[in-house]
């Protein structure tokens, strides 16, 4: 008898909106897969930079956590002042992104091990989980206006914000896998 594989996305039971819960379950699934795929990474692999000006895996992991906190503040929490240091213990720019042409990774991430980055991701998810779980179905269509750092305006809705959180995590997950592969073949 062939082995049965099941791939299910099930919204958590403790959320007010089934739709918001679906996004949360997708975030959890991406993070679980990312976590599984990074178990063998050493501090050297996390800090490896293919060339000056390019991101490291550690930078990308920190960036995922920072951005999740940021969008949780913009969307579900509807804050107008954004900071992540109280949640993550690192600041919004401590991922070093974007690097300048020829730039090196931030010194604050040098030598950090996988446990450090796992903790950042877990802190970000605990923070976003509480906020997303409180959303109602009516909140999902709510429009949000914000002014970006450069002064430009950005209008969006809660549904797009949660979608973007999933999209952002998945996109950088791909980059992390590619960098890990490049690191492995470089050592071979």
Order of alpha helices (4+ residues) and beta strands (2+ residues): alpha-alpha-alpha-alpha-alpha-beta-beta-alpha
